[in-house]
Amino acid sequence: MKARVLFVCVENSCRSQMAEGFARKLGEKILEAWSAGSKPSGKVNETAAQMMQEKGIDLSYHNSKGLDDLPKVKWDYVITMGCGDACPTLPAKIRRDWALPDPKHMPLEEFRRVRDEIQNQVNSLIREIIEATKQKV
């Protein structure tokens, strides 16, 4: 069974969308990725979509979602994206906060740095899930 991973930020337009995109592409065999926002903006940030296109990941089919739009499942991992009190506590086996700044008003180079840090964090999470799976066998 794949690990269920939820990425949460405030608007579900940049950070959590990029994390979901990386997780779906890089971890497709071992996890199910979702994202949501505590106050969804209603759309994916155009710069986020452009930055992910540079990495070969298409966010054009993604939508900005609220927490009520999520399936009613038990999450294995809930990853908040540095949104502090704006990110609610959701039940999960493992909770983490990646403390990432919201890049929506950043210059492109800084936006890319946030994107690349999200990619690094997702890769680390995938390695962790793989290791945890090996220990259960």
Summary of the structure (lengths in Angstrom):
residues: 137
radius of gyration: 13.9
end to end distance: 12.4
largest distance: 45.8
contacts: 440
relative contact order: 0.23
helix: 40%
strand: 20%
